[in-house]
Amino acid sequence: MRNFLALGGLGAASLLGAADSVVLVSTATRYDEGWSKVVARLESAHGAQVLTFRASPAELQEELRRQQPRFVTWVARPAELGPKAAVVMHRLARENDADPYEDFQWGVITGLDATQALKSAAPAAPLVIRTVGAGTSFAMECVEQGYWFSEFTAGEYWEKTAGGVPRQVAGAKDSTATIVAKLNEGRTDLFITSGHATEHDWQPGYRYRNGAFGHKDGVIVGKALDGARHPLASSNPKVYLPIGNCLMGNVPGGDCMALSWMASGGVRQMVGYVEPTWFGYAGWGVLDYFVEQPGRFNLSQAWLANHHALLWRLQEVAAGRVPAADRRGLEFDRDMTIFYGDPHWDARLAPGPLRWTETLTTLPSGEVEWVVEPAAGPRTFAPVDTNGSQRGGRPLVAFLPRHAAGWEVVAGPAQLVSTDDFVLLPNPGPAAPPARLVVRLRRR
């Protein structure tokens, strides 16, 4: 694994002859006139090395082990995707070296056509997320401004204005038209959804009768209970997290919800399940890192941090420190979410209130020191928001400069995990007295 986040002045260590960024593409896609432009943009923008395969990216495992890249981007036509796409990429990342964790940031760039896919390849500017919308409740205190529609109670609607506090306001019993109108305003930077869904529809009312969303010719269309149709036309670049939806991340070979969110919804990055979700750790946990630690991680980093947490928890099951009943759910979630978009792109929340601060610095001795300072008293390590499944209790994760031999813990709390490019600290929990935590590491 290699470092992709420079903290406290730490930069990435490179390997002689290794590519920092790799693009995977099938031979057929590589030499398609339109899709070749997507590959060329990534190659130029990131100095990426292009690796081609015949039938599956799995063919390139040995070359990826040799390259040890920081970023891997698969440029894929819709016909090349489906549920197995997520499985292949997770396994490529997990089996790139000897440790059980994923070894590079990865993403899949696709679209209804090459022109649409090109919009997700190396977007021109980073995205600072200031307005967050959702079809389910979330930790509004962590964002500058936003809104959410209840999936449980008809007409329940909350909003927060910049500098204000969350407040409930009157909402329509059928939220369909309002959801489309909010997105079409062009100010929503992040949209979060839960509720019943498939590759072809989304039902924002989980416990009540509401309108529904479908797609037609690459356009998301809200279908209200009164029969009115409300097409989505929201072109501002945004991030989409259907973290509580079944199947929204699956691209079954052609027009579907995911591709239509990209085409008519301005979605440039997205994390979703490719199968029906029931456990939820890999989905809902992204909010623990991305939304509830505002500004600390971009989306690609938050998704990877949560995946490190999932794989660590599986190790804890094996050690008998976590209930064995969790094993089945964790093993299911391990390969069932997919990341769409350029993993290089920096989309993160505007800095907001953090329950603890972190610094990562290099000492004169050459050791790395990671300091965690509690900032919320006894609430420091308590769950911020519990809506969803498998929420709270996530370990703390900090990314380090890559060192092939790994990092040795010199000082720090028990049960630390250190690899060749990150350190993980089990969450102290709300019962623990909030104390300053200091970890020191040195290269092996």
C-alpha positions as CSV (number, residue, x, y, z in Angstrom):
1,M,0.0,0.0,0.0
2,R,1.2,3.6,-0.6
3,N,0.4,6.9,1.0
4,F,-2.2,9.1,-0.6
5,L,-2.6,11.7,2.1
6,A,0.1,14.1,3.2
7,L,-0.4,15.2,6.8
8,G,1.8,17.5,8.9
9,G,4.3,17.9,6.0
10,L,4.6,14.2,5.3
11,G,4.9,13.3,1.7
12,A,4.5,10.1,-0.3
13,A,7.5,7.9,-0.7
14,S,7.9,6.5,-4.2
15,L,9.3,3.2,-5.4
16,L,11.9,3.2,-8.1
17,G,10.2,2.3,-11.4
18,A,6.8,2.1,-9.9
19,A,3.8,3.9,-11.3
20,D,1.9,6.3,-8.9
21,S,-1.3,5.9,-10.9
22,V,-2.5,3.1,-13.1
23,V,-5.4,2.9,-15.5
24,L,-6.9,-0.5,-16.2
25,V,-8.9,-0.9,-19.4
26,S,-9.9,-3.7,-21.7
27,T,-8.3,-3.9,-25.1
28,A,-11.7,-3.3,-26.8
29,T,-12.4,-0.2,-24.7
30,R,-8.8,1.1,-25.0
31,Y,-9.1,1.2,-28.8
32,D,-12.7,2.5,-29.0
33,E,-12.5,6.0,-30.5
34,G,-14.6,7.7,-27.8
35,W,-13.5,5.7,-24.7
36,S,-9.8,6.1,-25.7
37,K,-10.3,9.9,-24.9
38,V,-11.3,9.0,-21.3
39,V,-8.1,6.9,-21.0
40,A,-6.0,9.7,-22.5
41,R,-7.3,12.3,-20.1
42,L,-6.4,10.2,-17.1
43,E,-3.0,9.3,-18.6
44,S,-2.3,13.0,-19.1
45,A,-3.8,14.4,-15.9
46,H,-2.2,11.9,-13.5
47,G,0.8,10.7,-15.4
48,A,-0.9,7.3,-15.3
49,Q,0.4,4.1,-16.8
50,V,-2.1,2.3,-18.9
51,L,-2.5,-1.5,-18.5
52,T,-4.8,-3.5,-20.8
53,F,-6.5,-6.8,-20.3
54,R,-8.6,-9.1,-22.4
55,A,-11.6,-10.2,-20.3
56,S,-11.0,-9.1,-16.6
57,P,-8.9,-6.7,-14.6
58,A,-7.9,-9.8,-12.5
59,E,-5.5,-10.7,-15.3
60,L,-3.3,-7.8,-14.1
61,Q,-2.8,-8.8,-10.5
62,E,0.9,-9.7,-10.9
63,E,1.7,-6.4,-12.7
64,L,-0.1,-4.4,-10.0
65,R,2.0,-6.2,-7.3
66,R,5.1,-5.2,-9.2
67,Q,3.9,-1.6,-9.7
68,Q,2.4,-1.1,-6.1
69,P,0.4,2.0,-7.3
70,R,-1.3,4.5,-5.1
71,F,-4.3,4.9,-7.4
72,V,-6.0,2.5,-9.7
73,T,-8.7,3.6,-12.1
74,W,-10.7,1.2,-14.2
75,V,-12.2,2.7,-17.4
76,A,-15.2,0.5,-18.2
77,R,-18.1,0.5,-20.6
78,P,-21.4,-0.4,-18.9
79,A,-21.5,-3.8,-20.6
80,E,-18.3,-4.7,-18.7
81,L,-19.7,-4.1,-15.3
82,G,-22.3,-5.7,-13.1
83,P,-21.9,-7.1,-9.5
84,K,-18.7,-9.0,-10.3
85,A,-17.0,-5.7,-11.1
86,A,-16.9,-4.8,-7.4
87,V,-15.7,-8.2,-6.4
88,V,-12.8,-8.2,-8.8
89,M,-11.6,-4.7,-7.8
90,H,-11.8,-5.4,-4.0
91,R,-9.9,-8.6,-4.4
92,L,-7.2,-7.0,-6.6
93,A,-6.7,-4.3,-4.0
94,R,-6.8,-6.8,-1.1
95,E,-4.4,-9.3,-2.6
96,N,-1.8,-6.9,-3.8
97,D,0.5,-7.7,-0.9
98,A,0.6,-9.9,2.2
99,D,-1.5,-7.9,4.6
100,P,-5.3,-8.4,4.7
101,Y,-6.1,-4.7,3.9
102,E,-6.8,-3.0,0.5
103,D,-3.6,-1.7,-1.0
104,F,-4.6,1.2,-3.2
105,Q,-7.3,3.8,-3.8
106,W,-9.5,2.6,-6.7
107,G,-12.4,3.8,-8.7
108,V,-14.4,2.8,-11.8
109,I,-15.1,5.5,-14.5
110,T,-18.0,4.7,-16.6
111,G,-21.1,6.4,-18.1
112,L,-24.0,6.0,-20.5
113,D,-21.4,6.8,-23.2
114,A,-17.8,8.0,-23.5
115,T,-18.8,11.6,-23.5
116,Q,-20.5,11.2,-20.1
117,A,-17.6,9.2,-18.7
118,L,-15.2,11.9,-19.7
119,K,-16.9,14.3,-17.2
120,S,-15.8,12.0,-14.3
121,A,-12.2,11.7,-15.5
122,A,-9.9,14.2,-13.8
123,P,-12.5,16.9,-13.0
124,A,-10.9,20.4,-13.3
125,A,-11.4,21.6,-9.7
126,P,-11.8,20.0,-6.3
127,L,-15.2,20.0,-4.7
128,V,-15.8,21.6,-1.3
129,I,-19.1,20.3,0.0
130,R,-21.1,23.0,1.7
131,T,-24.7,21.9,1.1
132,V,-25.8,18.3,1.9
133,G,-29.2,16.9,1.0
134,A,-30.6,13.5,1.9
135,G,-33.6,11.2,1.8
136,T,-32.8,10.1,5.3
137,S,-31.6,11.8,8.5
138,F,-27.9,12.6,9.0
139,A,-25.6,14.6,11.3
140,M,-26.6,18.1,10.2
141,E,-24.4,19.6,12.9
142,C,-21.4,18.5,10.9
143,V,-22.2,20.4,7.7
144,E,-22.5,24.1,6.8
145,Q,-26.0,23.8,5.5
146,G,-28.4,21.2,4.2
147,Y,-31.7,19.4,4.3
148,W,-33.2,16.0,4.7
149,F,-36.5,14.2,4.0
150,S,-37.6,11.5,6.4
151,E,-37.9,8.0,5.0
152,F,-40.0,7.0,8.0
153,T,-42.6,9.7,8.4
154,A,-44.6,11.4,5.6
155,G,-44.1,15.2,5.6
156,E,-41.2,15.3,8.0
157,Y,-38.6,17.7,6.6
158,W,-35.6,19.3,8.2
159,E,-33.3,22.0,7.0
160,K,-30.2,24.0,8.2
161,T,-29.1,27.3,6.9
162,A,-25.5,28.6,7.0
163,G,-24.8,29.7,10.6
164,G,-28.1,28.3,11.8
165,V,-29.2,25.1,13.6
166,P,-31.3,22.2,12.2
167,R,-35.0,22.9,12.4
168,Q,-38.1,21.0,11.3
169,V,-40.3,22.8,8.8
170,A,-43.6,21.8,7.1
171,G,-43.0,19.3,4.3
172,A,-45.2,17.8,1.6
173,K,-46.7,14.4,2.3
174,D,-45.3,13.3,-1.1
175,S,-41.7,14.6,-1.2
176,T,-41.1,13.7,-4.8
177,A,-41.5,17.1,-6.4
178,T,-39.6,18.9,-3.6
179,I,-36.6,16.5,-3.8
180,V,-36.3,17.2,-7.5
181,A,-36.7,20.9,-7.0
182,K,-34.0,21.0,-4.3
183,L,-31.5,19.2,-6.5
184,N,-32.4,21.2,-9.6
185,E,-31.5,24.4,-7.7
186,G,-27.9,23.5,-8.4
187,R,-26.6,24.0,-4.9
188,T,-26.5,20.5,-3.5
189,D,-23.0,19.1,-3.3
190,L,-23.7,15.8,-1.6
191,F,-26.9,13.8,-1.8
192,I,-27.5,10.8,0.6
193,T,-30.2,8.2,0.2
194,S,-31.6,5.1,1.9
195,G,-34.9,3.2,1.5
196,H,-36.1,0.6,-1.0
197,A,-34.3,0.6,-4.3
198,T,-33.1,-1.5,-7.3
199,E,-30.9,-0.7,-10.3
200,H,-34.0,0.9,-11.8
201,D,-35.9,2.7,-9.0
202,W,-35.7,4.4,-5.6
203,Q,-38.6,4.7,-3.1
204,P,-37.9,7.6,-0.7
205,G,-40.8,6.5,1.5
206,Y,-39.6,3.5,3.5
207,R,-42.5,3.2,5.9
208,Y,-45.1,5.2,4.1
209,R,-46.6,5.6,0.6
210,N,-44.7,8.2,-1.4
211,G,-43.8,8.9,-5.0
212,A,-40.9,7.0,-6.5
213,F,-37.9,7.7,-8.7
214,G,-37.0,5.8,-11.9
215,H,-35.0,6.6,-15.1
216,K,-35.6,7.0,-18.8
217,D,-32.9,7.5,-21.4
218,G,-30.4,8.6,-18.9
219,V,-32.6,11.0,-16.9
220,I,-33.7,10.4,-13.3
221,V,-37.5,11.0,-13.2
222,G,-39.6,11.5,-10.0
223,K,-43.1,10.0,-10.3
224,A,-45.4,11.6,-7.8
225,L,-48.5,10.0,-6.4
226,D,-50.7,12.3,-8.4
227,G,-49.1,11.1,-11.6
228,A,-47.0,14.1,-12.3
229,R,-43.5,13.5,-13.6
230,H,-40.5,15.5,-12.4
231,P,-37.3,15.1,-14.4
232,L,-34.0,15.7,-12.8
233,A,-31.7,18.3,-14.4
234,S,-29.0,19.0,-11.9
235,S,-25.7,19.6,-13.7
236,N,-23.5,20.9,-10.8
237,P,-20.8,18.4,-9.9
238,K,-21.7,16.4,-6.8
239,V,-21.1,13.3,-4.8
240,Y,-23.9,10.7,-4.4
241,L,-24.1,8.2,-1.5
242,P,-26.9,5.7,-1.7
243,I,-25.4,4.1,1.3
244,G,-28.7,2.5,2.6
245,N,-30.0,1.4,-0.8
246,C,-30.0,-2.0,-2.3
247,L,-28.5,-2.4,-5.8
248,M,-28.1,1.3,-6.6
249,G,-24.4,0.8,-7.3
250,N,-25.0,-2.0,-9.8
251,V,-24.7,-1.2,-13.5
252,P,-26.4,-4.2,-15.3
253,G,-24.9,-3.5,-18.7
254,G,-27.0,-0.5,-19.8
255,D,-29.2,2.4,-18.7
256,C,-29.9,2.3,-15.0
257,M,-30.2,4.5,-11.9
258,A,-26.4,4.9,-11.3
259,L,-25.7,5.9,-14.9
260,S,-28.7,8.3,-14.9
261,W,-27.6,9.9,-11.7
262,M,-24.3,10.6,-13.5
263,A,-26.0,11.9,-16.6
264,S,-28.8,14.0,-15.3
265,G,-27.7,14.5,-11.7
266,G,-24.2,15.8,-12.1
267,V,-22.7,12.9,-10.1
268,R,-19.0,12.7,-10.4
269,Q,-18.3,10.2,-7.5
270,M,-20.6,7.6,-6.0
271,V,-20.5,4.7,-3.5
272,G,-23.2,2.1,-3.7
273,Y,-24.1,-1.5,-3.2
274,V,-24.1,-3.9,-6.1
275,E,-26.3,-6.4,-4.3
276,P,-29.2,-6.1,-1.9
277,T,-27.9,-4.7,1.3
278,W,-28.8,-6.1,4.7
279,F,-25.8,-5.7,7.1
280,G,-24.8,-2.2,6.2
281,Y,-21.2,-1.8,7.6
282,A,-19.6,-0.9,4.3
283,G,-22.3,1.6,3.3
284,W,-23.4,3.5,6.4
285,G,-19.9,3.6,7.9
286,V,-18.7,5.9,5.1
287,L,-20.7,8.6,6.9
288,D,-18.8,8.0,10.1
289,Y,-15.6,9.1,8.3
290,F,-16.8,11.4,5.5
291,V,-19.6,13.4,7.1
292,E,-19.0,13.1,10.8
293,Q,-15.3,14.0,10.5
294,P,-15.9,17.0,8.2
295,G,-12.9,17.9,6.1
296,R,-10.6,15.2,7.4
297,F,-11.0,12.8,4.5
298,N,-12.1,13.1,0.9
299,L,-14.7,10.6,-0.3
300,S,-12.2,8.1,-1.7
301,Q,-10.2,8.2,1.5
302,A,-13.2,7.9,3.7
303,W,-14.5,4.9,1.8
304,L,-11.1,3.2,2.1
305,A,-10.8,4.1,5.8
306,N,-14.2,2.5,6.4
307,H,-13.1,-0.6,4.4
308,H,-9.9,-0.8,6.5
309,A,-12.2,-0.7,9.6
310,L,-14.4,-3.5,8.1
311,L,-11.3,-5.7,7.4
312,W,-9.9,-5.0,10.9
313,R,-13.2,-6.0,12.5
314,L,-13.1,-9.3,10.7
315,Q,-9.6,-9.8,12.2
316,E,-11.2,-9.0,15.6
317,V,-13.9,-11.6,15.0
318,A,-11.2,-14.2,14.3
319,A,-9.5,-13.1,17.6
320,G,-12.7,-13.5,19.6
321,R,-12.9,-9.8,20.5
322,V,-16.0,-9.2,18.3
323,P,-19.1,-11.4,18.3
324,A,-18.9,-14.2,15.8
325,A,-22.4,-13.4,14.6
326,D,-20.9,-10.4,12.8
327,R,-18.7,-12.6,10.6
328,R,-21.4,-13.3,7.9
329,G,-22.4,-9.7,7.5
330,L,-18.8,-8.4,7.4
331,E,-17.8,-11.0,4.8
332,F,-20.8,-10.1,2.7
333,D,-20.1,-6.4,2.8
334,R,-16.4,-6.8,2.1
335,D,-16.9,-7.1,-1.7
336,M,-20.4,-5.5,-2.2
337,T,-19.8,-1.8,-2.5
338,I,-18.3,0.0,-5.5
339,F,-16.7,3.4,-6.0
340,Y,-17.5,5.2,-9.2
341,G,-15.4,8.2,-10.3
342,D,-11.8,9.3,-10.4
343,P,-10.1,8.3,-7.1
344,H,-7.7,11.2,-7.5
345,W,-10.5,13.8,-7.3
346,D,-10.7,15.6,-4.0
347,A,-14.3,16.0,-2.9
348,R,-14.6,16.6,0.8
349,L,-16.8,18.5,3.3
350,A,-16.0,22.0,4.2
351,P,-14.1,22.0,7.6
352,G,-16.5,21.7,10.5
353,P,-16.7,20.7,14.1
354,L,-14.4,17.8,15.0
355,R,-14.8,15.8,18.2
356,W,-11.1,15.2,18.2
357,T,-8.2,16.8,16.4
358,E,-5.3,14.9,14.9
359,T,-1.7,15.9,14.0
360,L,0.8,13.7,12.1
361,T,4.4,15.0,12.1
362,T,8.0,13.8,11.5
363,L,10.2,14.0,14.6
364,P,14.0,14.9,14.3
365,S,14.7,11.2,15.0
366,G,12.8,10.3,11.8
367,E,10.0,8.7,13.7
368,V,6.4,9.7,12.9
369,E,4.2,10.9,15.8
370,W,0.4,10.8,15.6
371,V,-1.4,12.8,18.3
372,V,-5.1,12.6,19.0
373,E,-6.5,15.4,21.1
374,P,-10.1,15.0,22.5
375,A,-12.3,18.0,21.9
376,A,-15.8,17.1,23.1
377,G,-15.3,15.8,26.6
378,P,-17.1,12.5,27.3
379,R,-18.8,12.7,23.9
380,T,-15.4,12.6,22.0
381,F,-15.6,9.0,20.9
382,A,-19.4,8.5,21.2
383,P,-21.4,7.9,18.0
384,V,-22.3,11.2,16.3
385,D,-25.4,9.8,14.6
386,T,-27.0,6.4,14.8
387,N,-29.4,6.4,11.9
388,G,-28.8,3.4,9.6
389,S,-27.1,0.2,10.3
390,Q,-23.8,-0.7,12.0
391,R,-23.2,2.9,13.1
392,G,-20.6,4.3,15.4
393,G,-17.5,2.8,17.1
394,R,-15.3,3.1,14.0
395,P,-11.6,2.9,14.7
396,L,-9.4,6.0,14.1
397,V,-7.4,5.8,10.9
398,A,-4.4,7.9,9.8
399,F,-2.6,7.5,6.5
400,L,1.2,7.3,6.5
401,P,3.9,7.7,3.9
402,R,4.4,4.3,2.3
403,H,7.3,2.2,3.6
404,A,7.5,-1.2,2.0
405,A,8.8,-3.0,5.1
406,G,6.0,-1.5,7.2
407,W,5.9,0.7,10.3
408,E,6.9,-0.5,13.8
409,V,5.0,0.9,16.8
410,V,7.4,2.5,19.3
411,A,4.8,3.9,21.7
412,G,1.0,4.0,21.9
413,P,-2.1,2.3,23.1
414,A,-2.6,-1.5,23.0
415,Q,-4.1,-3.2,19.9
416,L,-2.8,-0.6,17.4
417,V,-2.6,-1.9,13.8
418,S,0.2,-0.5,11.6
419,T,0.8,-1.5,8.0
420,D,3.0,-0.1,5.3
421,D,0.9,3.1,4.8
422,F,-1.7,3.5,7.6
423,V,-2.2,3.2,11.3
424,L,-5.4,2.2,12.9
425,L,-6.5,2.7,16.5
426,P,-9.5,1.0,18.0
427,N,-12.1,3.5,19.1
428,P,-11.7,4.1,22.8
429,G,-15.5,4.3,23.2
430,P,-17.8,6.7,25.0
431,A,-17.0,5.1,28.4
432,A,-13.3,5.9,28.2
433,P,-12.0,9.0,29.9
434,P,-11.1,11.4,27.2
435,A,-7.3,11.6,27.2
436,R,-4.6,12.8,24.8
437,L,-3.4,9.8,22.7
438,V,0.2,9.8,21.4
439,V,1.4,7.2,18.9
440,R,5.0,7.0,17.7
441,L,6.1,4.8,14.8
442,R,9.4,4.1,13.0
443,R,10.2,2.5,9.7
444,R,11.2,-1.2,10.1
